[in-house]
Amino acid sequence: MVMQDSYITIAWLGLLIILLVIEIITVGLTSIWAAGGALAALILNILGLSLVWQVVAFFGVTFVLLIFTRPFAVRFINTQREKTNYEGIIGKTIRIAERVDNIRQTGMAVVNGQEWTVRAEDEQEILEPETLAKVVNISGVKLIVRKYEEE
């Protein structure tokens, strides 16, 4: 029984180390919560509680940490991140340079000095040159737009 407990201790310790290494490599708060669960399970193992309680503690602590600390982490950590070029375009109002017709697969606009292929969000909608449109999404290298209407 003592030998089996030492294997379980090594397993929890190994899992804790693996999860911490993943967290260090990714730096994106991906596995830190599970590492907390593994630490709790390791502590219960050292205290001599059964494997069932260790597994319950692992999942319970992981769940609690995920639910209660993730919103805080997302809100306050990495707030200085700048949007990439394409993220900054979504929501922007642009001027259509070439007629947008999804059926004929035509449409182009110049955004921040770069030419983009443009498609309408509504497959039936056609946007003429010089029309204003709002970028609602990006699909690959195509801007998905809808006709701009003043709010």
PyMOL commands that set and color helices and strands:
alter all, ss='L'
color gray80, all
select helices_A, chain A and resi 2-26+32-46+51-76+85-89
alter helices_A, ss='H'
color red, helices_A
select strands_A, chain A and resi 93-101+106-111+114-120+126-127+132-139+142-147
alter strands_A, ss='S'
color yellow, strands_A
deselect
rebuild
show_as cartoon
